[in-house]
Amino acid sequence: MATNQSITSTPVIVWFRKDLRLADHQALWAACNSGQPVIVLYIREPAESGNGALGAAQGWWLHHSLAALAKTLARHGCALLLRSGDARVILDELIAQSGADAVYWNRRYDPRGIKVDSDIKAALAARNIKVRSFPGQLLHEPSRLKTGAGTPYKVYTPFWRSLEASGEPETPLEAPEAIVSPERTFESETLDDWGLLPTTPNWARQFVDVWCPGEAAALEKLEDFVSGRLAGYKVARDKPGTDGTSAMSPHLAMGEITPAQIWHATKGLQNVPPEDVITFRKELAWRDFSYHLLFHHPEMASLNIVRKYDAFPWEVDDAAFQLWTKGKTGYPIVDAGMRQLWTYGTMHNRVRMIVASFLIKDLLIDWRKGEAWFRDTLVDADPASNAASWQWVAGSGADASPFFRIFNPVLQGEKFDADGTHVRLYVPEIATLPDKYIHRPFEAPATVLEQAGIKLGEIYPKPIVDHKQARNRALAALRSLDDN
């Protein structure tokens, strides 16, 4: 993309948020073509704003993503300005310091973000400061798609059909060739000042084994996936012991890449079966659907969409919750998922559903506790997808899985991790068990356990609940709702 040379000394501020990239960045593109110098700003807003890193794991990602962005900007002749505090105050200060007459940003769609942006836009407009906002974080604006009756969608499949029929996303923009900076510099904080990286203990020390934050890494990962693993994705994505997913979600969560870039990368592929492309695109569309739900149900992270579940008789069992978080439930596929989460800040999508079902239905613990734990421990934490997915498992969301569909963690493990590859990787203390018992060590004969060097209750825990009894308890709790 060519850019105009600066013809005025009055700068425009581009406020970066969860869009830490240069390519397909409409706000940056518009600023570079405005004929004005560009100030690139990132604000670390207060935690209660909900607009920065959603948890500690994503804070680790944010640190490295901002570092990568700063290096990329430097190669384009521009500095990344870092400041922390209330966004309105920070913008007012920078406008006063720089004389900027315009602020550009890409829209965000979480409720708090919408409110912050609306208030700032009104305040700046009242002072004759131009504000321009742009799309780009989703395939479509969350308010755009409506049913034939003009109402928001509540069911995913017709939403997908509507999205698919609405046309291709706009062709992604290239990164600017250069960014004209103001002649003067402005005071900036440093990333180290923000303390986003854990130190004592460094619980994220193994994140670097699987993750490389930043726009360049996101584009490279996309190219690798499309040229290789996309073929066969429809089947492989459900196998946690196989490298069958795109692993693009944390890059999307921090806006290092756009869904439009990903969508267009899957066009016109000659060696990929269409069903694999469609299945993958539906995952992108689920993210859009989640934001569609969040836009129309802004309290989705804390309130049931199906309000009858407000009366659900949840158990308060902190001991069981702690065992679940530590991967010590006695059910190997659940424990493998929770340990993968703690080790690498991620969890295979199929296993996410299994561990969520176990917390909600086997332990009868409120889905909101699980959603909060995922927010803090996932590098791809997302305010819409997290809440929508947890409510889907709980049966309380839009187009949710019925509550009475209760995953059997043993059968789920045997179906999707038949040879125990995933379990053996993250639950090594039972790795020597034969495949027959890898998902049900509590049923292994004493001779098999002895030969494997396993003492249940010592080397590996016994199940903290009996699944059959837990299932009956969950169904009874469900019936109590219907009886009221």
C-alpha positions as CSV (number, residue, x, y, z in Angstrom):
1,M,0.0,0.0,0.0
2,A,1.4,3.3,-1.0
3,T,1.2,6.2,1.5
4,N,1.0,9.9,0.9
5,Q,3.8,12.2,2.1
6,S,3.1,14.4,5.1
7,I,1.7,17.8,4.0
8,T,0.8,19.1,7.4
9,S,2.5,19.0,10.8
10,T,-0.7,18.4,12.7
11,P,-0.7,14.7,13.6
12,V,-3.4,12.1,13.8
13,I,-3.4,9.5,16.7
14,V,-4.0,5.9,15.8
15,W,-5.2,4.2,19.0
16,F,-4.2,0.5,18.9
17,R,-6.2,-2.0,21.0
18,K,-6.6,-5.7,20.2
19,D,-5.4,-5.1,16.7
20,L,-1.6,-5.4,17.1
21,R,-0.7,-5.6,13.4
22,L,0.1,-3.4,10.5
23,A,-1.6,-5.4,7.6
24,D,-5.4,-5.2,7.2
25,H,-5.5,-2.4,9.8
26,Q,-8.1,0.1,8.4
27,A,-7.5,2.8,11.0
28,L,-3.7,2.8,10.3
29,W,-4.3,2.7,6.6
30,A,-6.6,5.7,6.8
31,A,-4.2,7.6,9.0
32,C,-1.2,6.9,6.6
33,N,-3.3,8.3,3.7
34,S,-4.5,11.4,5.6
35,G,-1.4,13.4,4.7
36,Q,-0.7,13.9,8.4
37,P,2.0,12.5,10.7
38,V,0.9,9.5,12.6
39,I,1.2,8.8,16.4
40,V,0.8,5.1,17.1
41,L,-0.6,4.7,20.7
42,Y,-1.4,1.7,22.9
43,I,-3.1,2.4,26.2
44,R,-3.0,-0.1,29.0
45,E,-6.4,0.6,30.4
46,P,-7.5,-0.2,34.0
47,A,-8.3,-3.9,34.5
48,E,-11.9,-3.2,35.3
49,S,-12.3,-1.8,31.8
50,G,-12.0,-5.4,30.4
51,N,-10.3,-4.1,27.3
52,G,-6.7,-5.3,27.8
53,A,-5.4,-8.7,28.5
54,L,-8.2,-10.7,30.1
55,G,-6.0,-12.6,32.4
56,A,-2.4,-13.4,33.5
57,A,-1.7,-15.8,30.6
58,Q,-2.9,-13.3,28.0
59,G,-0.8,-10.7,29.8
60,W,2.2,-12.7,28.9
61,W,1.1,-12.8,25.3
62,L,0.4,-9.0,25.3
63,H,3.9,-8.2,26.4
64,H,5.5,-10.2,23.6
65,S,3.0,-9.0,21.0
66,L,3.6,-5.4,21.8
67,A,7.3,-6.0,21.7
68,A,7.0,-7.5,18.3
69,L,4.7,-4.7,17.1
70,A,7.2,-2.1,18.3
71,K,10.0,-3.7,16.3
72,T,7.8,-3.9,13.2
73,L,6.8,-0.2,13.6
74,A,10.5,0.8,14.0
75,R,11.3,-0.8,10.7
76,H,8.6,1.4,9.2
77,G,10.1,4.5,10.8
78,C,7.6,4.8,13.6
79,A,7.7,4.5,17.4
80,L,5.0,2.7,19.5
81,L,3.9,5.0,22.3
82,L,2.9,3.2,25.5
83,R,0.8,4.8,28.2
84,S,-1.3,3.4,31.0
85,G,-4.4,4.8,32.7
86,D,-7.9,5.9,31.8
87,A,-8.2,6.1,28.0
88,R,-10.0,9.4,27.9
89,V,-7.5,11.0,30.2
90,I,-4.5,9.6,28.2
91,L,-6.0,10.8,24.9
92,D,-6.7,14.3,26.3
93,E,-3.1,14.6,27.5
94,L,-1.6,13.4,24.2
95,I,-3.8,15.7,22.2
96,A,-2.7,18.6,24.3
97,Q,0.9,17.6,24.0
98,S,0.9,16.9,20.3
99,G,-1.7,19.2,18.9
100,A,-3.4,16.2,17.2
101,D,-6.8,17.0,15.6
102,A,-8.0,13.5,15.0
103,V,-8.1,10.0,16.6
104,Y,-8.6,6.8,14.6
105,W,-9.3,3.4,15.9
106,N,-10.6,0.0,14.9
107,R,-13.9,-0.9,16.6
108,R,-14.1,-3.3,19.5
109,Y,-17.3,-5.2,20.3
110,D,-17.3,-6.1,24.0
111,P,-19.8,-4.1,26.0
112,R,-17.3,-2.2,28.1
113,G,-15.2,-1.4,25.1
114,I,-18.3,-0.1,23.2
115,K,-19.2,2.2,26.2
116,V,-15.7,3.5,26.6
117,D,-15.4,4.3,22.8
118,S,-18.8,5.9,22.7
119,D,-18.1,8.2,25.6
120,I,-14.7,9.2,24.2
121,K,-16.1,9.8,20.7
122,A,-18.8,12.1,22.1
123,A,-16.3,14.0,24.3
124,L,-13.8,14.5,21.5
125,A,-16.4,15.5,19.0
126,A,-17.6,18.2,21.3
127,R,-14.1,19.7,21.2
128,N,-14.0,19.4,17.4
129,I,-11.5,16.5,17.5
130,K,-12.3,14.2,14.6
131,V,-12.9,10.6,15.5
132,R,-13.0,7.8,12.9
133,S,-13.7,4.2,13.7
134,F,-13.3,1.2,11.4
135,P,-14.3,-2.4,11.2
136,G,-12.0,-5.3,10.8
137,Q,-12.0,-7.4,13.9
138,L,-14.8,-9.7,12.7
139,L,-16.0,-11.0,9.4
140,H,-19.2,-8.8,9.7
141,E,-20.4,-6.2,12.2
142,P,-22.3,-8.0,15.0
143,S,-25.4,-5.9,14.6
144,R,-25.6,-6.4,10.8
145,L,-27.0,-9.9,10.4
146,K,-30.7,-10.4,11.3
147,T,-33.3,-13.1,10.9
148,G,-36.1,-12.7,8.4
149,A,-38.2,-11.3,11.2
150,G,-35.5,-8.6,11.8
151,T,-34.4,-10.1,15.1
152,P,-30.9,-11.2,16.3
153,Y,-30.0,-14.8,15.6
154,K,-30.2,-17.3,18.5
155,V,-29.2,-20.4,16.5
156,Y,-25.8,-20.9,14.9
157,T,-26.7,-22.7,11.7
158,P,-29.0,-20.1,10.2
159,F,-26.5,-17.5,11.3
160,W,-23.8,-19.3,9.4
161,R,-26.0,-19.5,6.3
162,S,-26.8,-15.8,6.5
163,L,-23.1,-14.9,6.9
164,E,-22.1,-17.2,4.1
165,A,-24.8,-15.8,1.8
166,S,-23.8,-12.2,2.6
167,G,-20.7,-12.3,0.4
168,E,-17.0,-12.5,0.8
169,P,-15.2,-10.3,3.3
170,E,-13.4,-7.3,1.9
171,T,-10.0,-8.0,0.4
172,P,-7.5,-7.5,3.3
173,L,-5.3,-4.4,3.1
174,E,-1.5,-4.7,2.8
175,A,0.7,-3.1,5.5
176,P,1.8,0.5,4.8
177,E,5.2,0.8,3.2
178,A,6.1,3.7,5.6
179,I,4.5,5.6,8.4
180,V,5.3,9.3,8.7
181,S,6.0,10.2,12.3
182,P,5.8,13.7,13.9
183,E,9.1,15.5,14.1
184,R,9.0,15.6,17.9
185,T,8.9,12.6,20.2
186,F,6.6,11.9,23.2
187,E,7.3,10.3,26.5
188,S,6.5,6.6,26.6
189,E,6.3,4.0,29.3
190,T,8.2,0.7,28.8
191,L,6.8,-2.8,28.7
192,D,8.9,-3.8,31.6
193,D,7.2,-1.0,33.6
194,W,3.9,-2.9,33.2
195,G,5.1,-6.2,34.8
196,L,3.1,-8.4,32.4
197,L,5.6,-11.3,32.6
198,P,5.5,-13.6,35.6
199,T,8.7,-13.9,37.6
200,T,8.4,-15.7,40.9
201,P,7.4,-18.3,40.0
202,N,7.6,-18.1,36.2
203,W,4.6,-20.2,35.5
204,A,4.8,-19.3,31.8
205,R,8.3,-20.5,31.3
206,Q,7.1,-23.2,28.8
207,F,4.8,-21.0,26.8
208,V,7.7,-20.2,24.4
209,D,7.9,-23.9,23.5
210,V,4.7,-23.7,21.6
211,W,3.9,-20.0,21.1
212,C,5.5,-17.1,19.3
213,P,3.3,-13.9,19.6
214,G,3.3,-11.3,16.9
215,E,2.0,-10.5,13.5
216,A,4.8,-12.1,11.6
217,A,4.4,-15.4,13.5
218,A,0.6,-15.3,12.9
219,L,1.1,-14.9,9.1
220,E,3.7,-17.7,9.0
221,K,1.5,-20.0,11.1
222,L,-1.5,-19.4,8.8
223,E,0.6,-20.2,5.7
224,D,1.9,-23.4,7.3
225,F,-1.6,-24.5,8.2
226,V,-3.2,-23.7,4.9
227,S,-0.5,-25.4,2.9
228,G,-0.5,-28.5,5.2
229,R,-2.9,-29.3,7.9
230,L,-6.0,-27.7,6.4
231,A,-6.4,-30.8,4.3
232,G,-8.0,-33.3,6.6
233,Y,-9.0,-30.7,9.1
234,K,-12.6,-31.9,9.5
235,V,-11.5,-35.1,11.1
236,A,-8.1,-34.2,12.6
237,R,-9.4,-31.2,14.5
238,D,-11.2,-33.5,17.0
239,K,-8.1,-35.5,17.8
240,P,-6.1,-33.9,20.7
241,G,-3.2,-36.3,20.1
242,T,-2.8,-35.0,16.6
243,D,-1.5,-31.6,15.4
244,G,-4.7,-31.0,13.5
245,T,-5.8,-27.5,14.4
246,S,-4.8,-24.1,13.2
247,A,-3.7,-22.7,16.6
248,M,-4.7,-19.2,15.3
249,S,-7.0,-18.3,18.2
250,P,-4.5,-16.4,20.3
251,H,-3.3,-14.4,17.3
252,L,-7.0,-13.6,16.5
253,A,-7.7,-12.7,20.2
254,M,-5.0,-10.0,20.2
255,G,-5.7,-8.9,16.6
256,E,-2.3,-9.9,15.2
257,I,-4.3,-11.2,12.2
258,T,-7.8,-10.6,11.0
259,P,-10.5,-13.2,10.2
260,A,-10.7,-11.7,6.7
261,Q,-7.0,-12.5,6.2
262,I,-7.6,-16.1,7.3
263,W,-10.8,-16.4,5.2
264,H,-9.1,-15.2,2.0
265,A,-6.1,-17.5,2.6
266,T,-8.5,-20.4,2.2
267,K,-9.9,-19.3,-1.2
268,G,-9.1,-21.2,-4.4
269,L,-7.2,-24.0,-2.8
270,Q,-6.7,-26.9,-5.3
271,N,-5.5,-29.6,-3.0
272,V,-7.8,-29.1,0.0
273,P,-11.2,-30.8,0.1
274,P,-14.1,-28.3,0.2
275,E,-15.5,-29.9,3.4
276,D,-12.3,-29.1,5.2
277,V,-12.4,-25.4,4.1
278,I,-16.1,-25.1,5.1
279,T,-15.5,-26.7,8.5
280,F,-12.6,-24.4,9.2
281,R,-14.6,-21.3,8.1
282,K,-17.4,-22.3,10.4
283,E,-15.0,-22.0,13.3
284,L,-14.3,-18.4,12.2
285,A,-18.0,-17.9,11.9
286,W,-18.6,-19.3,15.5
287,R,-16.4,-16.5,16.7
288,D,-18.6,-14.0,14.8
289,F,-21.7,-15.7,16.2
290,S,-20.3,-15.3,19.7
291,Y,-19.8,-11.6,19.3
292,H,-23.3,-11.4,17.7
293,L,-24.6,-12.9,21.0
294,L,-22.4,-10.7,23.2
295,F,-23.6,-7.6,21.3
296,H,-27.2,-8.5,21.9
297,H,-26.6,-10.0,25.4
298,P,-23.9,-7.8,26.9
299,E,-24.1,-9.5,30.3
300,M,-23.5,-12.9,28.7
301,A,-20.4,-13.6,30.8
302,S,-22.3,-13.4,34.0
303,L,-26.0,-14.0,33.2
304,N,-27.7,-17.0,31.7
305,I,-29.2,-16.3,28.3
306,V,-31.9,-18.9,29.1
307,R,-33.1,-17.4,32.3
308,K,-34.6,-20.6,33.8
309,Y,-31.1,-21.6,34.7
310,D,-30.8,-18.8,37.1
311,A,-32.5,-21.1,39.6
312,F,-30.1,-24.0,39.0
313,P,-29.0,-25.6,42.3
314,W,-25.2,-25.3,41.9
315,E,-22.9,-27.0,44.4
316,V,-20.2,-25.0,46.3
317,D,-17.2,-27.3,46.4
318,D,-14.0,-25.4,46.5
319,A,-11.9,-28.6,47.1
320,A,-13.3,-30.3,43.9
321,F,-12.8,-27.1,41.9
322,Q,-9.2,-26.9,43.0
323,L,-8.6,-30.5,41.9
324,W,-10.2,-29.7,38.6
325,T,-7.9,-26.7,38.0
326,K,-4.8,-28.8,38.9
327,G,-5.7,-31.8,36.7
328,K,-6.2,-34.2,39.6
329,T,-9.7,-35.5,39.0
330,G,-8.8,-39.1,38.4
331,Y,-10.2,-38.9,34.8
332,P,-7.2,-38.8,32.5
333,I,-8.7,-36.9,29.5
334,V,-9.9,-34.2,31.9
335,D,-6.6,-34.0,33.8
336,A,-4.6,-33.9,30.5
337,G,-6.6,-30.9,29.3
338,M,-6.2,-29.0,32.6
339,R,-2.5,-29.7,32.7
340,Q,-2.0,-28.7,29.1
341,L,-3.8,-25.4,30.0
342,W,-1.5,-24.7,32.9
343,T,1.6,-25.7,31.0
344,Y,1.1,-23.9,27.7
345,G,-1.9,-21.5,28.2
346,T,-4.0,-23.5,25.8
347,M,-6.2,-26.5,25.5
348,H,-7.4,-28.6,22.6
349,N,-10.9,-27.5,21.6
350,R,-12.5,-30.9,21.9
351,V,-11.0,-31.3,25.4
352,R,-12.3,-27.9,26.4
353,M,-15.8,-29.2,25.9
354,I,-15.0,-32.3,27.9
355,V,-13.5,-30.5,30.9
356,A,-16.3,-27.9,30.9
357,S,-18.9,-30.7,30.9
358,F,-17.1,-32.4,33.8
359,L,-17.0,-29.2,35.9
360,I,-20.6,-28.3,35.2
361,K,-22.3,-31.6,35.2
362,D,-20.2,-34.1,37.1
363,L,-19.2,-31.6,39.8
364,L,-22.3,-29.3,39.5
365,I,-20.1,-26.3,39.8
366,D,-21.3,-23.0,38.3
367,W,-20.1,-22.5,34.7
368,R,-19.1,-19.0,35.6
369,K,-16.3,-20.3,37.8
370,G,-14.9,-22.3,34.9
371,E,-15.3,-19.3,32.5
372,A,-13.3,-17.1,34.9
373,W,-10.6,-19.7,35.2
374,F,-10.3,-20.0,31.5
375,R,-10.1,-16.2,31.2
376,D,-7.1,-16.1,33.5
377,T,-5.2,-19.1,32.1
378,L,-5.9,-19.1,28.3
379,V,-3.6,-17.1,26.0
380,D,-6.6,-17.0,23.6
381,A,-9.0,-15.7,26.2
382,D,-11.9,-13.9,24.4
383,P,-14.8,-12.2,26.1
384,A,-17.3,-13.5,23.5
385,S,-16.1,-17.0,22.6
386,N,-15.4,-17.9,26.2
387,A,-18.8,-17.0,27.6
388,A,-20.7,-18.3,24.6
389,S,-18.9,-21.7,24.7
390,W,-19.3,-22.1,28.5
391,Q,-23.0,-21.3,28.2
392,W,-23.2,-23.7,25.3
393,V,-22.0,-26.6,27.4
394,A,-24.1,-25.5,30.4
395,G,-27.3,-25.6,28.3
396,S,-28.1,-22.0,29.3
397,G,-26.9,-20.3,26.2
398,A,-28.1,-19.6,22.7
399,D,-28.4,-22.8,20.6
400,A,-26.8,-24.6,23.5
401,S,-26.2,-28.3,23.9
402,P,-29.1,-29.6,26.1
403,F,-28.0,-30.0,29.7
404,F,-29.1,-33.6,29.7
405,R,-26.3,-34.4,27.2
406,I,-23.7,-35.2,29.7
407,F,-20.3,-36.2,28.4
408,N,-18.9,-39.5,29.8
409,P,-15.2,-38.5,30.3
410,V,-14.0,-42.1,29.8
411,L,-15.9,-42.6,26.6
412,Q,-14.9,-39.2,25.3
413,G,-11.3,-40.0,25.9
414,E,-11.5,-43.4,24.2
415,K,-13.3,-41.9,21.2
416,F,-11.1,-38.9,20.5
417,D,-7.7,-40.1,22.1
418,A,-8.1,-43.8,21.4
419,D,-4.4,-44.6,21.7
420,G,-3.9,-42.3,24.7
421,T,-1.3,-40.1,22.9
422,H,-2.7,-36.9,24.5
423,V,-3.1,-38.4,27.9
424,R,0.4,-39.9,28.0
425,L,1.9,-36.6,27.1
426,Y,0.3,-34.6,30.0
427,V,-0.4,-37.4,32.5
428,P,3.0,-39.2,32.4
429,E,2.5,-41.0,35.7
430,I,0.1,-43.4,33.9
431,A,1.8,-43.5,30.6
432,T,2.8,-47.2,31.0
433,L,-0.8,-48.4,31.2
434,P,-2.0,-50.3,28.1
435,D,-4.4,-48.5,25.8
436,K,-7.3,-50.5,27.2
437,Y,-6.9,-48.8,30.6
438,I,-5.3,-45.5,29.8
439,H,-8.7,-43.7,30.1
440,R,-10.0,-45.9,32.9
441,P,-7.1,-46.6,35.3
442,F,-9.5,-47.1,38.1
443,E,-10.8,-50.3,36.3
444,A,-7.4,-51.7,35.7
445,P,-6.7,-55.0,37.5
446,A,-4.2,-54.9,40.4
447,T,-1.7,-56.9,38.4
448,V,-1.8,-54.3,35.6
449,L,-1.4,-51.4,37.9
450,E,1.4,-53.1,39.7
451,Q,3.2,-53.9,36.5
452,A,2.8,-50.2,35.4
453,G,4.2,-49.1,38.8
454,I,0.9,-47.2,39.6
455,K,-0.7,-46.9,43.0
456,L,-4.1,-45.3,42.6
457,G,-4.6,-42.6,45.3
458,E,-0.8,-42.1,45.5
459,I,0.8,-42.0,42.0
460,Y,-2.4,-40.9,40.4
461,P,-5.7,-40.0,42.1
462,K,-8.8,-42.1,42.2
463,P,-11.9,-40.5,40.6
464,I,-13.1,-37.6,42.7
465,V,-16.7,-38.5,41.7
466,D,-18.4,-41.6,40.2
467,H,-19.5,-40.5,36.8
468,K,-22.7,-42.6,36.8
469,Q,-23.8,-41.2,40.2
470,A,-22.8,-37.7,39.1
471,R,-24.8,-38.0,36.0
472,N,-27.9,-39.0,37.9
473,R,-27.4,-36.1,40.3
474,A,-27.1,-33.7,37.4
475,L,-30.3,-34.9,35.8
476,A,-32.1,-34.7,39.1
477,A,-30.9,-31.0,39.4
478,L,-32.2,-30.4,36.0
479,R,-35.6,-31.9,36.8
480,S,-35.8,-29.7,39.8
481,L,-35.8,-26.7,37.4
482,D,-38.6,-28.1,35.4
483,D,-40.7,-28.9,38.5
484,N,-40.7,-25.3,39.6
